[in-house]
């Protein structure tokens, strides 16, 4: 009724209140739907961070239907854009579109849209692509991934769980990145020589 009468502030405030109620009830996906309807970018960013934190803790998304149908709403906040693109990455992997998934994963890390604690998860996601039979990251992309890993390994502000996760996987990551770099440089050298 408020929308029909052009009372946009009332609509926005009502949506925020309903979003907070949903969040307090433990329904993050429903809260996000209300936040998007209110057009509140801060609340949307807060909820996107909450969904990312839940994913980092559990390894699964709690509201895949909402994430799959965000559409133009992703422009509300950078964090929401990242969240939608990360969900798209998972769908590409499920559809076995590995070159596209690898390219998207690299751009998600290199764009630095993700909160730094989530870089650990993104780098660990890179391991299957780095150890695949075919080269999925170019030498330039591999250098950039190495740079992200280096930046992360010198960051003392990471939460304890992410710090431990990084320590657990860092050696394997460095080895996989080094092997991929060697293969990518060899392949790119052979391609250049053939031209």
N, C-alpha and C positions, 0 to 999 in steps of 0.2 A: 504494500500500500504506500509506503514511504517513497519507493522508487517511482511509482505511478504519479506521485505528486511532486516529483523532482527534489525531494529532500535527501540529497546525496550524502550529506554529513550523517544524518540519522541512519541511513542504510549502512554506511561504513562503520559507525559505532556499534550498531546491532550485530553486524557480522563479526566484529572483533570480540564482542562479549560472547557470542556463540562459539567462536573459535577457542577462546580461553576456557570455556566450559568443557569443550571436547578434549582439550589438552589435559585439563585436570582429571578428566575421566579416563585418561590413558589412550585416547583415540587421536594419534598424531596425524593420520591421513585425513580424518574428518576436520581436524583443526586447520590443516593446510588448505583444504577446500574453502573453508570460511575465510581464511586469511587472504586467499587469492580473490575471493569475491569482494572483500573489503578494499582491495587494492593497496594494502599496507605492506610496503616493501620491507620494513624492519621486522615485522612479525613473520613475514614469509621467509626472510633470511634466517631468523631465529629457528623456525620450524625445520627449514632445510638442514641447518646445522644439527638439529636434534635427530633427524632421520639419518644423516651421515654418521653421527655418533652411535646410533643404534646399529647401523650396518657394520661399523668398525668393531663393535662389541660382539655381534651375533653372526656376521657374515651373510645376512639376508636382509632384503628390504621388507618393511612391514606393510607398505601400501603401494604395491606394484601397479594396480589398476589406475590409481591417481597419477603416478609417475609416467605411465604409458600414454596418458591422455592430457598432458599439460598444454599442448599446443602453443599458442602465442603467449600463454601465461609465463613462460620461462623468462621473458624479458623483465619481469618484475624485480628480480635481483640476480646478481652474478652467481650467488651460491645456488640458486634454483636452476640457473642455466647449467651449471656444473653438474648438479644432481640429475637433471634430465639427460645430459650427454653421457654421464656415467651409466645410467640405466640403459641407454642406447648401446653402449659398449657391450654390456652383458647380453643384450639381445643379438648383437652381431656374432658374439662367441657362440651362443646357442644355435644360431643358424649356420655355423661353421664358415663364416666370412672372415677368416683370420687376417688377411692383409688389411682389410678395412678396419677391423677391430684394433689391430696394432697401431695403425695410423691415428685412430681416434684416441687411443690410450696415450700415445706420445703427446698429442696436442693437449690433452687434459692435464698432463704433468707440466709441459713446457709453458702453457698459458698461465700457470700458477693461480688459477681460479679456485683451486681446492684449498681448504685450510691445511696448514703445514703438517699437522698430525696425520692427515689423510694421505700424504705423500707416501708414507710407509706402505699403506695398502696398495696404492697405485704401482709402486715399484715392485712389490711382490707379485702383482698381477702381470708384470712384464716377463717374469721368469719363463713361463711356458712358451712365449713368443721368441725369447732369446735362445731357447734350447730346441726350437723346432727344426725340422729337417731343411726347410728353406729359410733364406735370410729375409726377415720381415721388417727389420729396422735398418735404414741406411747408416753409413758411417757417421754422418752429421747428426742423425737422430740419436745414435748410440753415444756420441760425445755429450749431447745435451742431457741424456738420461744419466750419464756418469756425473755430470755437473750437478744435477738434482740430488743424486746420492751423496756426493761430497758435501753439498750444502746441508743436507739433512744430518749427516754423521757428525758435523761440527756444531749442531744446534743443541744447546743444553736446555731449551724450553719445552722439549717434547714431553708429553705425559708419560708416566712410568711404563704403562702397558705398551705404548708405541716404541719407546726406547728399547724395551726388552725384545719386542718383535723385530726391530731393526737389527739389533745385535745378533739375534738368532739367524737372520737371513742375509746379513751383509756380505759375508764371505762368498756365499753362493751367488749373490747378485753381482759382485765384482768379477768373479770368475766367468759367469755367463755373459756379462757385458764385454769382457776382454775377448772371449771367443767369438762373440758376434761381431765385434769390431774388426777382428782379423779376417773373418769370412767376408764381411761387407767390403772391406778395403780390397781384398783379393778379387771379389766379383766386380767391383767398380773399376779396378785396374784392368781386368780382362775385357770389360765392355769398352773401356777407353781405347785399349790397344786394337780391338777389332774395328773401331771406327777409323 
